[in-house]
Amino acid sequence: MRIVKFMLLLCALCFITTAVAQDKEAKTKKKFGWIDTNKDNAIDLAEMIAFYKDKTNKKGNKIDAELLFLGLDADANNSITLKELGQKVNWKAAKEKRKANNK
């Protein structure tokens, strides 16, 4: 009986994890569509700045769209793909890129 309960619990966890991942992917696709205004399947810095122009974070601070862009542009090609938008922001790399660009 313990094995059956364990297997049911394991299946439930797998189902929940899959559902959460699919929900996150759907939200990322939707957000990508909002930001990519020229519909070229890539987000450039101007689109990012325009999207976040009047937006604030949870603390009420203005979002630094340029820093966010630099942190998401993993391959440093000056555009963000759907895959990159779905990844975690690399704030350390973003700050380093900004510092290098300002030199």
Secondary structure, 3 states (H helix, E strand, C coil): CHHHHHHHHHHHHHHHHHHHHHHHHHHHHHHHHHHCCCCCCCECHHHHHHHCCCCECCCCCECCHHHHHHHHCCCCCCCECHHHHCCCCCHHHHHHHHHHHCC
